[in-house]
Amino acid sequence: MPLTGHCLCKAVTYSVDVDAPFATGYDHCDDCQRQTGSTYSLVAIVPRDKLTINGPIKKWTGKADSGNNVDRLFCSECGSPIAHEPAGNRAISVLKAGTLDSEIKKLLKPDTEIWTASKLPFCQENLPKSFKFMPE
């Protein structure tokens, strides 16, 4: 069964032709905090070549700490973040997992957190796999 999801206004929909993400976790980097307006971004890493996005997407390109570009995809109608795609790893897309369909996101089992160097001090969750920065 593919992974499916949509933005807040449902103008953008997507599907990923896989049964499950490669990994699911929390991204505590400052950029993700700002993009989501929250303490971290719940992310699901999927193969980029299996992701199909339909609808009015806008893209904003920023820089990762590595110096590589990161494209951030969002709905041009409601502004919901959909994914980010690092130029440093063109094999993956990093879905904003809160946009997955409800029955799918309820089954997620986050086990990894990255960029804990930027983790806000009041965030008390601790996942089994924890990385101070981006894992190599």
N, C-alpha and C positions, 0 to 999 in steps of 0.2 A: 504494500500500500504506500503510495507516495506521501511525502510530507506536503502539507498545503497550509496556506495562510493568506492574510490580507491586512491592509492598513485599516485605520480607524473608520474612514468613510467608505471603504470597500471599492474605491476606484482602482486600487492596485491589488492584484491577486498574484500568487505565485505557487508553483509546485516544484518539488525536488524529487526526481525519480530514484529515490532510495527508501529503504524501510526505516532507517534511523540515522541520526547525525553521526559523524566521526567522533565528536566529543561535544559535551554540553558543560557550560560552566559560567563563572562570573568573571567579567573583565572590569577591573577596578581602575583602569587608566583614566586620567583626567579628561581626555577627549570623550570617552564613553560616558563619564559622569555628566559632562556638559550636554552631549547629544541626547541623553535620555532624561536629563533633569533629575537624576536619582543617584543613589549611592554606588551603583554599579550597573553594568549592562548584562542581562542574562543572554548568553549567546549559544548558538548551535552551529557548529562547523560542518559544512556540507561540501560536496564536490561541485566546483563552479560549472563544470560542463553538464551537470545534471539539473541545474537550476533554470527554470523558465519563469520570467517575470512579465506580466501583462498589465498595461495601464500606464498612466502618466508619471513616469519616474524622472526626477531631477538628480543630478550628481554634483557633489561638492568634493573637490580633491584637496586633501591636506597632506601633511608629512608625518610619517612615523618617526620614532626616535632613531631608527636605522638610517633615516634620510630618504627612504623609499616613499613613493606616493601611496596614499590610501584613499580609494574612492568610497565615499559614503553616499548610499542610495536612499532616497526618501520619496514619499508621495508628493507630487507637486500640488495636489489639492488640499490635503489636510496636514502635511508635514511629517507624518509618521515615519520614523526611521525604519527601513526594511533590512538593510544589510550593509556591511562594509567589505571591501575587496582589496586586500593588500597586494601591491605590485611585487612585493618581495616573495609572495607565494601565489602564483596565478592558478594553482590547482584548486584553491578553496574560495568559498564565499562564507562570510560570517554573518549568519542570520540573526536579527534581533528576535530572540525566541518568544518574546511576548506577542509577536505578530502571528505565530502559528495558530492554527485553528484550535479552539478550546479543548476538544477531546484529545488532541495530540500533545499540547503543551502540558496537560495534566499528567502525562506519562513520562515526562522528562526526568532524568536522574542526574542532576549536576554533580560532578565529582572533582572538578578542577577550577582553580581560581588563579588568574594571572594579574600581574601588576599590583601585587599586594603592597608594594612600596608606596602606592597612592591610595591604599585602602583607608577609608575614613575611620577614625578611632572608635566611633560608636557602632560600627558595623561588627556585630558579634559572631556572625556565621563563619565557620572554618571548615573548608572542604578537604577531603583526603589528599588531593594533589594540589600543592600550593607553590606558586612561583613568584619570587620578588619582582621579576620583570617578565619579558616575553621568553618562553622556553626556547631553547636552541633546537 
